Amino acid sequence: MTAEAKPADAPEAMGARAGRRINLGPAADFPPGARMEVKVGRALIAVFNLAGTYYAIFGRCPHQSAPLSRGRLQGTVICNAETDWQTQWSCEGEIVVCPGHAMEFHVKTGRAMGYDLALRTYPVFVEDGQVMLIA
Protein backbone atom coordinates (compact mmCIF):
# COMPACT_ATOMS: atom_id res chain seq x y z
CA MET A 1 0.00 0.00 0.00
CA THR A 2 1.49 3.37 -1.01
CA ALA A 3 0.15 6.82 -0.23
CA GLU A 4 1.07 10.37 -1.03
CA ALA A 5 0.92 12.48 2.11
CA LYS A 6 -2.06 14.80 2.34
CA PRO A 7 -1.76 17.40 5.12
CA ALA A 8 -4.74 17.53 7.47
CA ASP A 9 -6.05 20.70 9.09
CA ALA A 10 -3.14 22.26 10.98
CA PRO A 11 0.29 21.34 12.30
CA GLU A 12 0.30 20.21 15.90
CA ALA A 13 3.05 19.57 18.42
CA MET A 14 3.26 16.03 19.71
CA GLY A 15 5.86 15.31 22.36
CA ALA A 16 9.03 17.24 21.62
CA ARG A 17 8.49 17.06 17.86
CA ALA A 18 6.22 19.41 15.98
CA GLY A 19 5.17 18.57 12.47
CA ARG A 20 2.45 18.24 9.88
CA ARG A 21 -0.60 16.13 10.60
CA ILE A 22 -1.00 13.77 7.67
CA ASN A 23 -4.16 11.76 7.11
CA LEU A 24 -3.23 8.29 5.85
CA GLY A 25 -6.84 7.22 5.35
CA PRO A 26 -9.50 5.22 7.16
CA ALA A 27 -8.30 2.79 9.83
CA ALA A 28 -10.67 0.22 8.30
CA ASP A 29 -8.48 0.27 5.16
CA PHE A 30 -5.31 -0.36 7.20
CA PRO A 31 -5.88 -3.68 9.04
CA PRO A 32 -3.43 -5.44 11.38
CA GLY A 33 -0.44 -6.67 9.38
CA ALA A 34 -0.75 -3.90 6.78
CA ARG A 35 2.06 -1.56 5.89
CA MET A 36 2.26 1.60 3.83
CA GLU A 37 4.88 3.82 2.20
CA VAL A 38 4.27 7.53 2.70
CA LYS A 39 6.26 10.17 0.88
CA VAL A 40 6.52 13.42 2.84
CA GLY A 41 8.52 15.94 0.87
CA ARG A 42 11.63 13.99 -0.12
CA ALA A 43 11.45 11.58 2.84
CA LEU A 44 9.97 8.10 2.64
CA ILE A 45 8.23 6.87 5.81
CA ALA A 46 7.24 3.25 6.45
CA VAL A 47 4.03 2.85 8.47
CA PHE A 48 3.04 -0.50 10.01
CA ASN A 49 -0.06 -1.79 11.79
CA LEU A 50 1.21 -4.36 14.30
CA ALA A 51 -1.75 -6.09 15.97
CA GLY A 52 -3.85 -2.91 15.90
CA THR A 53 -1.15 -0.45 17.00
CA TYR A 54 0.44 1.84 14.43
CA TYR A 55 4.16 2.58 14.13
CA ALA A 56 6.17 4.63 11.65
CA ILE A 57 9.91 4.69 10.96
CA PHE A 58 12.15 6.39 8.42
CA GLY A 59 11.46 4.28 5.35
CA ARG A 60 14.90 3.81 3.82
CA CYS A 61 17.61 1.49 5.08
CA PRO A 62 20.73 3.55 5.87
CA HIS A 63 22.93 0.94 4.19
CA GLN A 64 21.80 1.30 0.56
CA SER A 65 18.41 3.03 0.76
CA ALA A 66 16.21 -0.03 0.21
CA PRO A 67 12.52 0.68 1.03
CA LEU A 68 11.81 -0.85 4.44
CA SER A 69 8.04 -1.01 3.94
CA ARG A 70 8.74 -3.80 1.43
CA GLY A 71 10.74 -5.91 3.90
CA ARG A 72 9.31 -8.97 5.61
CA LEU A 73 8.16 -8.84 9.22
CA GLN A 74 9.51 -11.50 11.55
CA GLY A 75 11.14 -11.96 14.94
CA THR A 76 14.83 -12.20 15.71
CA VAL A 77 17.30 -14.07 17.87
CA ILE A 78 18.68 -12.19 20.87
CA CYS A 79 21.40 -13.11 23.34
CA ASN A 80 22.22 -10.68 26.14
CA ALA A 81 22.33 -10.24 29.91
CA GLU A 82 18.52 -10.20 30.03
CA THR A 83 18.44 -13.72 28.54
CA ASP A 84 21.30 -14.88 30.80
CA TRP A 85 23.42 -15.04 27.61
CA GLN A 86 21.22 -17.76 26.17
CA THR A 87 19.91 -17.40 22.64
CA GLN A 88 16.20 -16.66 22.54
CA TRP A 89 13.64 -15.87 19.83
CA SER A 90 12.13 -12.46 20.46
CA CYS A 91 9.96 -9.68 19.02
CA GLU A 92 7.88 -11.95 16.76
CA GLY A 93 6.29 -9.88 13.99
CA GLU A 94 8.02 -6.66 15.14
CA ILE A 95 11.26 -6.85 13.15
CA VAL A 96 11.36 -5.56 9.58
CA VAL A 97 14.10 -7.08 7.45
CA CYS A 98 15.64 -4.80 4.83
CA PRO A 99 14.85 -6.25 1.41
CA GLY A 100 18.28 -5.15 0.16
CA HIS A 101 20.78 -6.73 2.54
CA ALA A 102 18.71 -8.20 5.42
CA MET A 103 19.58 -5.62 8.10
CA GLU A 104 16.95 -5.89 10.85
CA PHE A 105 15.09 -2.99 12.51
CA HIS A 106 12.67 -3.06 15.42
CA VAL A 107 9.53 -1.37 14.06
CA LYS A 108 8.40 -0.17 17.50
CA THR A 109 11.65 1.65 18.32
CA GLY A 110 13.50 2.11 15.03
CA ARG A 111 16.59 0.45 16.57
CA ALA A 112 18.81 -1.66 14.33
CA MET A 113 19.29 -5.13 15.74
CA GLY A 114 22.96 -5.74 16.59
CA TYR A 115 24.12 -2.21 15.72
CA ASP A 116 24.29 1.10 17.55
CA LEU A 117 21.93 2.73 15.09
CA ALA A 118 18.33 3.90 15.18
CA LEU A 119 16.00 5.17 12.51
CA ARG A 120 13.78 8.16 13.17
CA THR A 121 10.34 7.22 14.43
CA TYR A 122 7.11 9.15 13.88
CA PRO A 123 3.92 9.31 15.97
CA VAL A 124 0.94 7.54 14.42
CA PHE A 125 -2.55 7.41 15.92
CA VAL A 126 -6.21 6.99 15.04
CA GLU A 127 -8.46 10.05 15.25
CA ASP A 128 -12.12 9.95 14.23
CA GLY A 129 -11.51 6.66 12.42
CA GLN A 130 -8.60 8.06 10.39
CA VAL A 131 -4.96 6.96 10.70
CA MET A 132 -2.90 10.10 11.31
CA LEU A 133 0.87 10.60 11.09
CA ILE A 134 2.90 13.47 12.52
CA ALA A 135 5.83 14.18 10.18
Helices and strands as residue ranges (DSSP letters): E 2-4, E 12-14, E 17-19, E 21-26, G 27-29, E 35-40, E 43-50, E 53-58, G 68-70, E 72-78, G 81-83, E 88-97, E 104-106, E 121-122, E 124-127, E 130-134
